[in-house]
């Protein structure tokens, strides 16, 4: 998440029209606009590792993986986000060039400045999307991945993967090794303050 860019509330339609004229990314949450700031090297590297693995794994299937720069609508169509990585297998989404609405899997790489929001309010929005089956949160410092899976009863169940464990994305039938997930992801540099990311 970034910082509030405008204080005046907008409708979702007004936001989409306004955002189409902007050169920077903005998330929109219940009438409020947030400018998205850049991410640290390690954040982008981990996101890229997940995206590449998913892209290769899903080649030749109806599913598509997207990274960082494509908007995803919340279930109520009143909020729009930029997940680090997400997958949609929807034919309807294939016809939507700017905003996707039917994800199967969402992956967020946690940043110190945004972790509380990602795990709180954003997670709450994501859980309301009917097609979503899994949400993964990657903690780079702990080298841990928490995957929440939606069961047949509609309840979200946590599956936590330790630093040296393969991460299982059941929604797309992919197991990703820890080595592949954290490849070239450096430890946080002493004294650095990673920028906020989505």
C-alpha positions as CSV (number, residue, x, y, z in Angstrom):
1,X,0.0,0.0,0.0
2,X,1.1,3.5,-0.6
3,X,0.1,6.8,0.9
4,X,-3.2,8.7,0.4
5,X,-2.9,10.7,-2.9
6,X,-6.2,12.5,-2.7
7,X,-8.6,13.2,0.1
8,X,-11.8,13.7,-1.8
9,X,-13.9,10.6,-2.1
10,X,-14.5,9.2,-5.5
11,X,-16.9,6.6,-6.9
12,X,-15.3,3.5,-8.4
13,X,-16.3,4.7,-11.9
14,X,-14.7,8.1,-11.3
15,X,-11.5,6.4,-10.0
16,X,-11.2,4.1,-13.1
17,X,-11.6,7.1,-15.4
18,X,-9.2,9.2,-13.5
19,X,-6.6,6.4,-13.0
20,X,-6.6,5.7,-16.8
21,X,-5.0,9.2,-17.2
22,X,-2.3,8.7,-14.6
23,X,1.3,7.7,-15.1
24,X,1.7,6.1,-11.6
25,X,-0.2,3.2,-10.0
26,X,-2.9,3.8,-7.5
27,X,-5.0,1.5,-5.3
28,X,-8.6,2.5,-4.5
29,X,-10.2,1.4,-1.3
30,X,-13.8,2.4,-0.6
31,X,-13.5,5.9,-2.1
32,X,-9.9,6.7,-1.1
33,X,-7.0,6.7,-3.5
34,X,-3.5,5.5,-2.5
35,X,-0.4,6.2,-4.6
36,X,1.8,3.1,-4.9
37,X,5.4,3.5,-4.2
38,X,8.3,1.5,-5.5
39,X,9.5,-1.8,-3.9
40,X,12.9,-2.9,-2.7
41,X,15.1,-5.2,-4.8
42,X,14.4,-8.3,-2.7
43,X,10.6,-7.8,-2.9
44,X,10.7,-7.5,-6.7
45,X,13.0,-10.5,-7.0
46,X,10.8,-12.8,-4.9
47,X,7.7,-11.6,-6.7
48,X,9.5,-12.3,-10.0
49,X,10.5,-15.8,-8.9
50,X,6.9,-16.7,-8.1
51,X,5.6,-15.2,-11.4
52,X,8.2,-17.0,-13.5
53,X,7.4,-20.3,-11.9
54,X,3.7,-19.8,-12.3
55,X,4.0,-18.6,-15.9
56,X,6.0,-21.6,-16.9
57,X,3.8,-24.0,-15.0
58,X,0.6,-22.6,-16.5
59,X,1.8,-22.5,-20.1
60,X,-0.7,-24.1,-22.4
61,X,-3.6,-24.0,-19.9
62,X,-6.5,-21.5,-19.7
63,X,-4.9,-19.9,-16.6
64,X,-2.7,-16.7,-16.8
65,X,-0.3,-15.3,-14.2
66,X,0.0,-11.5,-13.8
67,X,2.5,-9.4,-11.9
68,X,2.2,-6.1,-10.1
69,X,0.9,-3.8,-12.8
70,X,-2.6,-5.1,-13.4
71,X,-5.6,-4.1,-11.4
72,X,-7.7,-6.6,-9.5
73,X,-11.3,-5.6,-8.4
74,X,-12.6,-6.5,-5.0
75,X,-15.9,-8.5,-4.9
76,X,-17.9,-5.3,-4.3
77,X,-16.3,-3.5,-7.2
78,X,-15.6,-0.6,-4.8
79,X,-11.9,-1.3,-4.3
80,X,-9.1,-2.1,-6.7
81,X,-5.7,-3.5,-5.8
82,X,-2.4,-4.4,-7.4
83,X,-1.4,-7.8,-6.0
84,X,2.3,-8.7,-6.4
85,X,1.3,-11.8,-8.4
86,X,-2.1,-13.4,-9.1
87,X,-3.6,-16.1,-11.3
88,X,-6.9,-16.1,-13.1
89,X,-8.3,-19.1,-15.0
90,X,-11.4,-17.2,-16.1
91,X,-12.4,-16.8,-19.7
92,X,-14.3,-13.6,-18.8
93,X,-11.0,-12.2,-17.4
94,X,-9.2,-13.1,-20.6
95,X,-11.5,-10.5,-22.3
96,X,-10.8,-7.8,-19.7
97,X,-7.6,-5.9,-20.6
98,X,-7.4,-3.5,-17.7
99,X,-9.1,-5.0,-14.6
100,X,-9.4,-8.6,-13.7
101,X,-12.2,-9.8,-11.4
102,X,-12.0,-13.6,-11.0
103,X,-8.6,-14.7,-9.5
104,X,-7.9,-18.2,-8.4
105,X,-4.6,-17.5,-6.5
106,X,-3.2,-14.3,-5.1
107,X,0.4,-13.9,-3.8
108,X,1.6,-11.0,-1.7
109,X,5.3,-10.4,-0.7
110,X,5.2,-8.7,2.6
111,X,7.1,-5.4,3.2
112,X,7.7,-4.0,6.6
113,X,5.7,-0.8,5.8
114,X,2.7,-2.7,4.4
115,X,2.6,-6.1,6.1
116,X,-0.1,-5.1,8.7
117,X,-2.3,-3.7,6.0
118,X,-1.8,-6.7,3.6
119,X,-2.6,-9.2,6.4
120,X,-5.5,-7.1,7.7
121,X,-7.8,-5.0,5.6
122,X,-6.5,-6.2,2.2
123,X,-6.7,-9.8,3.2
124,X,-10.3,-9.2,4.3
125,X,-11.1,-7.7,0.8
126,X,-9.5,-10.6,-0.9
127,X,-11.4,-13.3,1.0
128,X,-14.7,-11.9,-0.3
129,X,-13.8,-12.7,-3.9
130,X,-15.9,-15.8,-4.8
131,X,-13.5,-17.4,-7.3
132,X,-10.4,-17.1,-5.0
133,X,-9.1,-20.4,-3.7
134,X,-5.8,-19.4,-2.2
135,X,-4.0,-16.4,-0.8
136,X,-0.2,-16.6,-0.1
137,X,1.8,-14.2,2.0
138,X,5.6,-14.4,1.7
139,X,7.7,-13.2,4.6
140,X,11.2,-12.5,3.3
141,X,12.9,-12.0,6.7
142,X,11.6,-15.3,8.1
143,X,11.8,-17.0,4.7
144,X,8.3,-18.3,5.5
145,X,5.2,-18.6,3.3
146,X,1.7,-18.7,4.8
147,X,-0.9,-20.0,2.4
148,X,-4.6,-19.6,3.2
149,X,-6.8,-22.1,1.4
150,X,-10.6,-21.9,1.1
151,X,-12.2,-25.1,2.0
152,X,-15.5,-26.6,0.7
153,X,-17.2,-25.2,3.8
154,X,-16.0,-21.6,2.9
155,X,-13.6,-21.4,5.8
156,X,-10.0,-20.3,5.2
157,X,-7.3,-22.6,6.6
158,X,-3.7,-21.7,7.1
159,X,-0.9,-23.8,5.7
160,X,2.4,-22.5,6.8
161,X,5.6,-23.4,5.0
162,X,9.0,-23.0,6.8
163,X,12.1,-21.6,5.2
164,X,13.5,-24.8,3.9
165,X,10.1,-26.3,2.8
166,X,8.6,-26.5,-0.7
167,X,5.6,-24.2,-1.0
168,X,2.4,-25.9,-2.3
169,X,0.0,-23.8,-4.3
170,X,-2.9,-26.3,-4.5
171,X,-5.1,-24.0,-6.5
172,X,-2.9,-24.3,-9.5
173,X,-1.2,-27.7,-8.6
174,X,2.3,-26.2,-8.2
175,X,5.0,-27.0,-5.7
176,X,7.7,-24.4,-5.6
177,X,11.0,-25.2,-3.9
178,X,12.4,-22.8,-1.3
179,X,15.5,-22.5,-3.4
180,X,13.5,-21.4,-6.4
181,X,11.2,-19.1,-4.4
182,X,14.1,-17.3,-2.6
183,X,16.6,-17.4,-5.5
184,X,18.8,-14.3,-5.5
185,X,16.8,-12.7,-2.7
186,X,19.3,-11.0,-0.5
187,X,19.0,-10.5,3.2
188,X,17.8,-7.0,4.1
189,X,20.8,-4.6,4.0
190,X,21.7,-3.2,7.5
191,X,20.2,0.2,8.1
192,X,18.0,0.1,4.9
193,X,14.3,1.0,4.9
194,X,12.5,-0.9,2.1
195,X,10.0,1.2,0.2
196,X,6.4,0.4,0.4
197,X,4.9,-2.0,-2.2
198,X,1.5,-3.3,-3.0
